[in-house]
């Protein structure tokens, strides 16, 4: 009975652990969904967003979240394995309980049968003892009657010697007849006593043999009970091991939940920081747009650039004298020879910017880049190049 109570207690504890594992799995699932929802609700979802920035904290948080999700998956796999082992242990305990109950029921039936046989043996032994006592009493009475008849015979013989011999002989014959009847009864009583004793002995031997078999069966059942007790002890040790595994799993789950809470707190902090950055970025974007537009207006809404190309090989041979010079960064000077030996003709032109023969495309783009930014800011800009073929308009 105590073993059955222990098995029932083990089963209840396993069911409780199973419920705790299911609750922890549900909590992890809910936390993952909430965390993913928070990520999906973030205003900075894609680099296509015009207000999108790439803070260093975002990548670290993403890596931390991915590591956390991998740990959660590992913990879920470990919990699934622990759950399967717990289910197998419950099945083994249920089988052990059924077999133990069957053995206990068989033991109770055998004990009841042995008790009934013992009572029956005791009743038959008491009946045999009573019959034996009655036969002994009857034998004692018969012996007493024989002794009395012997005395009567002696007195009759004496009387025969003293009285009429014929009458005494008749009386002697009657006494002899009675003596023979008594001796026959005595012999029958002795045979009956012997038969009763023999039958009682055989019954006693049979009952003792049956009792010995029942005792052997009881010994076997006790050995089986000892074996089942050993198995229950092993199951208890296995349950202790499972409790340790469940405790470790709970500790890991608690650590995962703690890490998840920290990640959520970090995500909330990051969202708050991103919101601050968005506000600051919007403000700075407006200021930059305003200042950039102001600078472009100060430089002039209409600007003229000049770019000279280098001489070709044929031009260098035909016109070896340089006709272009650059006195300042925004001025270009053209010198031409005068006709008929006259003085050289010098002309100077002023532009917003002058690019020499050695200027590169990067230098030209550096001056045009602010206008491209104005286009991105939403302003209308027009850029056109004028010159002869091969002068470098492209």
PyMOL commands that set and color helices and strands:
alter all, ss='L'
color gray80, all
select helices_A, chain A and resi 2-40+56-162+165-299+313-318+339-341+361-376
alter helices_A, ss='H'
color red, helices_A
select strands_A, chain A and resi 305-307+324-325+331-336+345-350+353-355
alter strands_A, ss='S'
color yellow, strands_A
deselect
rebuild
show_as cartoon
